[in-house]
């Protein structure tokens, strides 16, 4: 038996569900197929279980892509305000954290419930525990072979995500379909991911594991100011996750701890006020004690502040605020929040996400070469790309 629909969506994640809602609202018969036992698994674990569902500042500048203009159309046609209107219509309590990040007050499950309720209202069918084994183009559109039988539709939307967090069921399935249809791919790599350090440096930094501090992390002309976290594997925290999307293996990043404070001026003032205190004591007013101790020892500064020349204090301040670090790698897809790269946008129509050379075939969400910053941007891309595909499918 063949299940026939107007639109078949592969993947019941953020982009797939949004696409199904919009297509269903337009009177299309829609089936959403997913191999998981529950929809929206990445939504459920996001934002520490509270789902950073969008960012009010989301715009093209917050996304990485081989074509930085590609995301403009979808982002303009379904904005953070549009998604927020849906959240408020469902009575979901939310709050704004730093830098325009919007979170649920209660649980990420509120967002999943909202999306499944909207799908139901739009008449879209959700078929879980359904493994897709193959896709082929036929005269009337597309045929999908699954563990639950065969499905056909004139429109097929691929929303199966990237490779990040494989334990949640992520795979490169979307890329395999793209390759089957001869579509180009931009090299994929882990994004928004902690960075690892070589064993020697890791050993020196081992006492700092668990310490967090405000920092500016710089790579070339790109810089992010957020928290830095020392871990038993290397460096993490929002500032590191952000820069990881720009960094490549073999390259250096520059770490400035407490970037809003002039550390040299602070040390000079402490020297004038009480030259008998140590540099470590003065720094511990600003930095966690273990961090102050690490930099003083690493720079070989001993004795009282009165014993230190301005040049010596300047060197110590530079070690804290202009610290070059060459990561050895990243923690990989296991902990990466997103996948960089993916289906080359040159083969897609930016207004609809449809493949230019294969009418009725769409790719949306994370599998496309559009990757947002940390802070709700990737969800906004999922909502926007899903919405415009749902408008067109």
C-alpha positions as CSV (number, residue, x, y, z in Angstrom):
1,X,0.0,0.0,0.0
2,X,1.2,3.5,-0.8
3,X,0.6,6.5,1.4
4,X,-0.1,9.5,-0.9
5,X,0.2,13.1,0.3
6,X,0.8,16.6,-1.2
7,X,3.9,17.1,0.9
8,X,6.2,14.7,2.8
9,X,8.6,16.1,5.3
10,X,11.6,14.0,6.4
11,X,12.5,15.0,10.0
12,X,10.3,16.1,12.9
13,X,12.8,18.6,14.3
14,X,12.3,22.4,14.5
15,X,12.5,23.1,10.7
16,X,10.4,20.0,9.7
17,X,7.6,20.7,12.1
18,X,7.4,24.4,11.1
19,X,7.3,23.5,7.4
20,X,4.5,20.9,8.1
21,X,2.5,23.5,10.0
22,X,2.7,26.1,7.2
23,X,2.0,23.6,4.4
24,X,-1.0,22.2,6.3
25,X,-2.4,25.7,7.0
26,X,-2.4,26.1,3.2
27,X,-4.7,23.1,2.8
28,X,-1.9,20.6,1.8
29,X,-2.1,17.0,3.0
30,X,1.2,16.6,4.9
31,X,3.0,13.6,6.5
32,X,6.1,14.1,8.7
33,X,8.3,11.0,8.9
34,X,11.0,10.5,11.6
35,X,13.0,7.6,12.9
36,X,12.9,8.9,16.5
37,X,10.3,7.8,19.1
38,X,9.4,11.5,19.9
39,X,9.5,14.7,17.9
40,X,11.8,17.7,18.5
41,X,14.6,15.9,20.5
42,X,17.1,18.6,19.9
43,X,14.5,21.2,21.0
44,X,14.0,19.2,24.2
45,X,17.7,19.3,25.3
46,X,18.4,22.9,24.1
47,X,19.1,25.8,26.4
48,X,19.6,23.5,29.4
49,X,16.0,22.2,28.9
50,X,14.5,25.6,28.6
51,X,15.0,26.1,24.8
52,X,16.6,29.3,23.6
53,X,13.9,29.4,20.9
54,X,15.0,32.6,19.1
55,X,17.0,35.8,19.3
56,X,15.3,39.1,18.8
57,X,18.4,40.4,17.0
58,X,18.6,37.6,14.4
59,X,19.7,38.9,11.0
60,X,22.0,37.8,8.2
61,X,25.1,39.1,10.0
62,X,24.6,36.4,12.7
63,X,25.0,33.5,10.2
64,X,28.0,31.8,8.5
65,X,27.6,30.6,4.9
66,X,29.6,30.4,1.7
67,X,26.9,32.9,0.5
68,X,26.3,35.4,3.3
69,X,23.3,36.8,1.4
70,X,21.4,33.5,1.0
71,X,19.6,33.6,4.4
72,X,18.3,37.2,4.0
73,X,15.0,36.3,2.2
74,X,13.8,33.6,4.6
75,X,14.8,35.6,7.7
76,X,13.0,38.7,6.5
77,X,9.8,36.7,5.7
78,X,9.6,34.9,9.1
79,X,11.1,37.0,11.9
80,X,11.7,36.4,15.6
81,X,8.6,38.5,16.2
82,X,6.5,36.1,14.1
83,X,7.7,33.1,16.1
84,X,7.2,35.0,19.4
85,X,3.6,35.8,18.4
86,X,3.0,32.0,18.1
87,X,4.6,31.4,21.5
88,X,2.4,34.0,23.1
89,X,-0.7,32.7,21.4
90,X,-0.1,29.4,23.1
91,X,0.4,31.1,26.5
92,X,4.0,30.0,26.9
93,X,5.8,32.1,29.5
94,X,9.2,33.3,28.3
95,X,12.0,35.6,29.3
96,X,14.9,37.4,27.7
97,X,18.4,36.6,28.8
98,X,21.5,38.4,27.7
99,X,22.1,39.5,24.1
100,X,18.5,39.1,22.9
101,X,18.2,35.4,23.8
102,X,14.7,34.3,24.4
103,X,14.0,31.2,26.6
104,X,10.9,29.4,28.0
105,X,10.3,30.1,31.7
106,X,9.3,26.5,32.3
107,X,10.4,23.9,29.8
108,X,11.5,23.3,26.2
109,X,8.7,20.7,26.1
110,X,6.3,23.7,25.9
111,X,7.7,24.6,22.4
112,X,7.5,20.9,21.3
113,X,3.8,20.8,22.5
114,X,3.1,24.1,20.7
115,X,4.5,22.7,17.4
116,X,2.7,19.4,17.6
117,X,-0.6,21.1,18.5
118,X,-0.1,23.5,15.5
119,X,0.6,20.5,13.2
120,X,-2.5,18.7,14.5
121,X,-4.6,21.8,13.9
122,X,-3.2,22.1,10.4
123,X,-4.1,18.5,9.7
124,X,-0.4,17.3,9.3
125,X,0.2,13.7,10.2
126,X,3.2,12.8,12.4
127,X,4.7,9.3,11.8
128,X,7.4,8.4,14.3
129,X,9.6,5.3,14.5
130,X,9.7,5.4,10.7
131,X,13.1,4.7,9.2
132,X,13.6,6.1,5.7
133,X,15.7,3.7,3.5
134,X,15.5,5.4,0.1
135,X,14.2,8.3,-2.0
136,X,13.6,8.3,-5.7
137,X,12.2,10.8,-8.2
138,X,9.1,9.5,-10.1
139,X,6.8,11.1,-12.7
140,X,4.4,12.4,-10.0
141,X,7.1,13.6,-7.7
142,X,9.0,11.6,-5.1
143,X,8.7,8.1,-3.7
144,X,10.0,7.4,-0.2
145,X,10.7,3.9,1.0
146,X,10.4,3.4,4.7
147,X,10.1,0.8,7.5
148,X,6.4,1.5,7.5
149,X,5.8,1.2,3.7
150,X,6.0,3.5,0.7
151,X,5.0,7.1,0.5
152,X,4.6,9.4,-2.5
153,X,4.2,13.1,-2.9
154,X,4.8,15.8,-5.5
155,X,6.8,17.7,-2.8
156,X,9.5,16.3,-0.6
157,X,11.1,18.4,2.1
158,X,14.3,17.2,3.7
159,X,14.7,18.4,7.3
160,X,16.9,15.7,8.8
161,X,19.5,18.1,10.3
162,X,23.3,17.8,10.3
163,X,25.8,15.5,12.0
164,X,25.9,17.2,15.4
165,X,25.0,15.2,18.6
166,X,24.9,11.7,17.0
167,X,23.5,10.2,20.2
168,X,20.3,12.1,19.5
169,X,20.0,10.2,16.2
170,X,21.8,12.8,14.0
171,X,23.3,11.4,10.8
172,X,24.4,12.7,7.4
173,X,21.2,11.4,5.7
174,X,20.4,14.8,4.1
175,X,23.8,15.0,2.5
176,X,23.4,11.5,1.0
177,X,20.1,12.5,-0.6
178,X,21.7,15.7,-1.9
179,X,24.6,13.7,-3.4
180,X,22.0,11.3,-5.0
181,X,20.5,14.3,-6.8
182,X,23.9,15.6,-7.8
183,X,23.8,18.7,-5.5
184,X,27.1,20.2,-4.4
185,X,28.1,20.2,-0.7
186,X,30.2,22.7,1.3
187,X,32.6,20.8,3.6
188,X,31.0,20.0,6.9
189,X,32.6,20.4,10.3
190,X,31.5,20.7,13.9
191,X,30.3,24.2,15.0
192,X,29.6,25.8,18.4
193,X,31.9,23.2,20.0
194,X,34.4,23.2,22.9
195,X,38.1,23.4,21.8
196,X,40.7,20.9,23.0
197,X,44.3,21.6,23.9
198,X,47.6,19.6,23.5
199,X,48.6,17.5,26.5
200,X,51.4,19.8,27.7
201,X,49.2,22.9,27.8
202,X,46.4,20.9,29.3
203,X,48.6,19.7,32.1
204,X,49.6,23.3,32.9
205,X,46.0,24.4,33.0
206,X,44.7,21.3,34.8
207,X,44.3,23.2,38.2
208,X,42.0,25.7,36.4
209,X,39.4,23.1,35.4
210,X,35.9,24.4,36.3
211,X,36.8,28.0,36.5
212,X,34.9,30.6,34.4
213,X,35.7,34.2,33.7
214,X,34.4,37.0,31.4
215,X,36.6,37.0,28.3
216,X,36.9,38.3,24.7
217,X,38.0,35.6,22.3
218,X,39.5,36.8,19.1
219,X,40.2,35.1,15.7
220,X,41.3,37.5,13.0
221,X,38.8,40.3,12.8
222,X,36.1,38.2,14.6
223,X,35.7,38.6,18.4
224,X,33.1,37.5,20.9
225,X,32.7,38.7,24.5
226,X,31.1,36.2,26.8
227,X,32.1,33.7,29.4
228,X,35.2,31.5,29.1
229,X,35.3,28.1,30.9
230,X,38.4,26.0,31.6
231,X,37.6,22.3,31.3
232,X,39.5,19.0,31.8
233,X,39.7,18.8,28.0
234,X,40.5,22.4,27.1
235,X,38.4,25.5,26.7
236,X,34.6,26.0,26.6
237,X,32.0,28.5,27.5
238,X,29.9,30.7,25.2
239,X,32.8,32.8,23.9
240,X,34.7,29.7,22.9
241,X,31.7,28.0,21.3
242,X,31.1,31.2,19.2
243,X,34.7,31.5,18.0
244,X,34.9,27.7,17.2
245,X,32.7,28.3,14.2
246,X,35.4,30.6,12.7
247,X,38.5,28.8,13.9
248,X,40.3,26.1,11.8
249,X,42.8,23.5,13.0
250,X,46.3,24.8,13.1
251,X,45.2,28.4,13.8
252,X,45.6,30.5,16.9
253,X,43.0,32.4,18.9
254,X,43.7,35.3,21.3
255,X,42.2,35.2,24.8
256,X,41.6,38.4,26.8
257,X,40.3,37.7,30.3
258,X,38.3,40.5,31.9
259,X,38.4,42.6,28.7
260,X,36.5,45.5,30.3
261,X,39.3,46.1,32.9
262,X,42.7,47.6,32.3
263,X,44.7,45.0,34.2
264,X,48.0,46.9,33.9
265,X,46.4,50.1,35.4
266,X,44.9,47.9,38.2
267,X,48.3,46.5,39.0
268,X,50.0,49.9,39.0
269,X,47.3,51.4,41.2
270,X,47.7,48.4,43.7
271,X,51.5,49.0,43.7
272,X,51.0,52.7,44.6
273,X,48.4,51.9,47.2
274,X,50.3,49.1,48.9
275,X,53.6,48.0,47.4
276,X,54.0,45.3,50.0
277,X,51.3,43.1,48.6
278,X,52.0,40.5,46.0
279,X,50.9,40.6,42.4
280,X,48.8,37.5,43.1
281,X,46.9,39.2,45.9
282,X,46.2,42.2,43.7
283,X,45.0,40.1,40.8
284,X,42.8,38.0,43.1
285,X,40.7,41.1,43.6
286,X,39.7,40.7,39.9
287,X,40.3,37.1,39.0
288,X,39.4,33.8,40.7
289,X,42.3,32.9,43.1
290,X,43.5,29.9,41.1
291,X,43.5,31.9,37.9
292,X,45.5,34.7,39.5
293,X,48.0,32.2,40.8
294,X,48.4,30.5,37.4
295,X,49.3,33.7,35.6
296,X,51.7,34.9,38.2
297,X,53.5,31.6,38.3
298,X,53.5,31.2,34.5
299,X,55.1,34.6,34.1
300,X,57.6,33.9,36.9
301,X,56.5,37.0,38.9
302,X,57.7,36.7,42.6
303,X,58.0,39.1,45.5
304,X,56.0,42.2,46.3
305,X,54.5,44.6,43.8
306,X,57.1,47.2,44.9
307,X,59.8,44.9,43.5
308,X,58.2,44.8,40.0
309,X,59.0,47.3,37.2
310,X,56.2,48.7,35.1
311,X,57.5,46.6,32.2
312,X,57.2,43.5,34.3
313,X,53.6,44.4,35.3
314,X,52.8,45.2,31.7
315,X,54.0,41.7,30.7
316,X,51.9,40.1,33.3
317,X,48.8,42.1,32.2
318,X,49.5,41.1,28.5
319,X,49.7,37.4,29.6
320,X,46.1,37.8,30.9
321,X,44.7,40.0,28.2
322,X,46.6,39.1,25.1
323,X,47.1,35.3,25.6
324,X,47.7,33.4,22.3
325,X,46.3,29.9,22.4
326,X,46.6,27.3,19.6
327,X,43.9,24.7,20.2
328,X,44.8,21.1,19.1
329,X,41.3,20.4,17.8
330,X,37.6,20.4,18.9
331,X,35.4,17.9,20.8
332,X,33.8,17.1,17.4
333,X,30.2,16.3,16.5
334,X,29.7,14.5,19.9
335,X,29.2,17.8,21.7
336,X,28.9,20.3,18.8
337,X,25.6,22.1,18.9
338,X,25.5,22.5,15.1
339,X,27.1,21.4,11.8
340,X,28.9,24.0,9.7
341,X,28.7,23.7,5.9
342,X,26.2,21.3,4.2
343,X,24.1,21.6,1.1
344,X,25.5,24.4,-1.1
345,X,23.0,27.3,-1.2
346,X,23.9,27.9,-4.9
347,X,21.6,25.0,-5.9
348,X,18.6,26.3,-3.8
349,X,16.1,29.1,-4.4
350,X,16.6,31.4,-1.4
351,X,12.9,32.4,-1.4
352,X,11.5,28.9,-1.1
353,X,14.5,26.5,-0.3
354,X,13.5,24.5,-3.4
355,X,16.3,22.8,-5.4
356,X,16.5,24.7,-8.7
357,X,17.2,21.6,-10.8
358,X,14.6,19.3,-9.0
359,X,11.2,20.9,-8.7
360,X,9.3,19.7,-5.6
361,X,12.5,18.9,-3.6
362,X,13.4,21.2,-0.7
363,X,16.2,21.2,1.9
364,X,15.7,23.2,5.1
365,X,17.3,23.8,8.5
366,X,20.7,22.7,9.7
367,X,21.5,20.5,6.6
368,X,21.9,23.6,4.5
369,X,25.1,25.7,4.5
370,X,23.7,28.3,6.8
371,X,24.9,28.2,10.4
372,X,23.9,30.7,13.2
373,X,25.8,32.0,16.2
374,X,25.1,30.6,19.6
375,X,22.0,32.2,21.2
376,X,18.8,31.2,19.5
377,X,20.0,32.0,15.9
378,X,19.9,28.5,14.6
379,X,16.4,27.9,15.8
380,X,15.4,31.1,14.0
381,X,16.9,29.8,10.8
382,X,15.0,26.5,11.3
383,X,11.7,28.4,11.8
384,X,12.3,30.8,8.9
385,X,13.6,28.2,6.3
386,X,10.8,25.8,7.4
387,X,8.1,28.5,7.0
388,X,9.2,29.6,3.5
389,X,9.4,25.9,2.3
390,X,5.9,25.3,3.8
391,X,4.6,28.3,1.9
392,X,5.9,26.9,-1.4
393,X,5.6,23.1,-1.1
